[in-house]
Amino acid sequence: MTATCPSLSTSSFYERLRDSICSGQLRPGVRLPATRTLARELQVSRNTVLVAYERLVTERFATGQVGSGTHVAVHNGEGRGNGGTPRVRRPTTPPEEPGRTSRISGTARLMLQATRTFDGRYPASQTAAAQPFVLGVPALDLFPAKLWSRVVSRRAARLPNSLMHAQDALGYWPLRKELATYLGLARGVSCTAEQVVITSSTRTMTHLLARVLLEPGEQVLVENPGFPGARAALVAAGVVPCPVDVDHEGLCISSGENRYPSARMALVTPNNQFPTGCRMTDFRRGRLLDWAARSDGWVIEDDYDGEFSLGSPFPPLQQMDTSDRVIYLGTLNKVLFPALRLAYAVVPPDLVDVVAAAQHFAYGAPPVLEQAVVRDFMADHHFARHIRRMRQAYQERREACVHALYDQFGSLVRIMPATAGTHLVARFPPGTDEHRLARLSGRSGAVIYPLASYHSIGTSPVPALVLGYGATPPEQAVLGVRRIAAAFEQSTRAAE
């Protein structure tokens, strides 16, 4: 016989369930466990559970029907409605206790600072993924979902027991081999499978590399303008991002070296500078590698959209590296879909062990099923076909976006040239309030981003907007640009 728990009375058990329902912890419509099952788990008599359930039903906190079980009642609003009907209270965020943040670590404070400083500068793509011009979202409408589902089902059905144990912190070995082959053939990256590290995102790897290669407080050269998420990762790692201007040739490394002589790391996007779209010249690449050798430093090359070149693919900076100073980053999240949460790094051979140890203790191995599915997707040549299709689609979407901008704005707008990617930068006449224009466009359903929000001081030399076209079909681009034009007219009238 199961021992009972005399300390849990029917009344207290009923109150516990009622409070859970009222707070929203037990959601409306949720089926409560069978009385025998719950009584056995709680080690109380079944009668205690039966009486509590009956009281919940009587007071209309729950509904019960023979054969279908007992469910939490579905009501809206707060308090009690007419006739004493209980309404579920929505959970609220508790007020912050005075002094609570003073008890967190310095690292936690750095993470909060990074989030507030960088991540809040522009709209979150998750809240606006269906609107035109959102950044960071690929063409999900063209993703081969049915094919992907078949690959997932096939892999899940034959997942061996060996893969259900703890995995290598560097990632699933067959996927690492597949990526090494792909990077050598398609991107010109020189590496072996042993050098490939699987992680969840390039931001995660940037944070890890800063922690294992630099001491707290050391300086890192970053592009200005540049990706706020990368700067946030550096700040959270306890190092100092130092903005260095970017011109039509890329990062001005001589300026960075003069201003920050103690810096030992640089974070760059040489093939498609984010967000301007310029490509770093060979001369600047050579100067950057020379700087890394002189300073005994490191270069993190973020090739975030190298698959989507508008012309002949340009070789990565890593190909020019002869002294193992460059760490190459790429992502599958922008190639396939963001929720996949898989990216990769190619690290120099003498860093493999330290990166493996850091990833093991900081993050653990990435989910193996997703890695195995991506490996199958690549091995069966679906990955290469998908990239070819997306490259063509993104070129068509860019052209549609450019044409729509010129049709609406004519000579008032200038599109900055780019060689790859899924976004563009549109310059507007001097005096344009790009922040106001972005806010007004957002209210009308077009998500655009002021170029100034990517600059370290929050201002840019020329008013400009960043528009993502990857997830924006041509017909939606035309509608979105019309909304921007209406917002521009409204903003101009208000300024007069």
Number of C-alpha atoms within 10 A of each C-alpha: 3 10 10 14 12 10 8 15 15 20 12 13 15 21 14 12 18 21 14 15 24 20 15 14 14 19 17 19 14 14 17 16 12 13 20 14 12 15 20 14 10 14 15 21 21 17 13 18 22 17 16 22 25 17 17 23 18 12 14 18 24 24 20 19 9 6 6 9 13 22 22 23 24 16 17 14 11 13 12 14 12 6 6 10 14 22 20 27 19 15 10 8 6 6 6 8 7 7 8 8 11 9 9 10 10 12 13 14 15 19 19 14 15 22 19 12 14 20 17 12 16 15 17 14 15 12 9 16 18 15 19 27 31 27 24 19 23 24 20 16 10 13 16 12 11 9 12 17 12 12 17 18 12 13 17 14 8 8 13 10 7 8 12 10 9 10 17 17 20 26 22 22 19 16 23 23 17 17 24 20 18 17 18 13 11 13 17 17 20 17 19 18 16 16 21 27 26 27 24 20 20 27 19 17 23 23 20 19 23 25 17 14 15 19 12 13 12 16 22 28 25 27 31 24 26 25 20 22 17 24 30 25 25 28 26 23 25 21 21 20 24 19 21 24 18 19 16 14 16 25 31 19 22 14 12 21 17 9 14 16 11 13 22 22 26 25 23 25 28 26 28 25 30 22 22 24 23 23 22 22 15 14 10 17 21 14 15 22 24 17 21 21 16 10 15 12 20 25 24 24 22 27 21 23 18 23 20 23 20 16 10 9 16 16 15 21 27 22 14 16 17 10 11 18 20 25 22 23 23 23 23 20 20 22 23 23 16 17 10 17 19 23 22 22 23 28 23 18 13 10 16 16 12 13 19 18 14 17 24 16 10 10 13 18 20 22 16 19 16 17 21 21 21 26 21 21 18 18 16 12 11 15 18 16 12 17 15 12 13 21 21 13 18 26 20 16 25 24 15 19 27 20 17 20 24 15 13 16 17 11 11 13 16 17 15 13 14 20 18 26 26 27 25 24 21 21 19 19 13 11 10 17 17 25 19 15 23 23 18 21 25 20 11 15 17 27 28 27 27 26 26 21 23 24 19 21 11 12 16 17 9 15 19 25 22 24 27 25 31 27 26 30 21 21 13 19 28 20 15 25 25 20 19 24 17 17 22 21 13 15 20 14 9 8 10 5
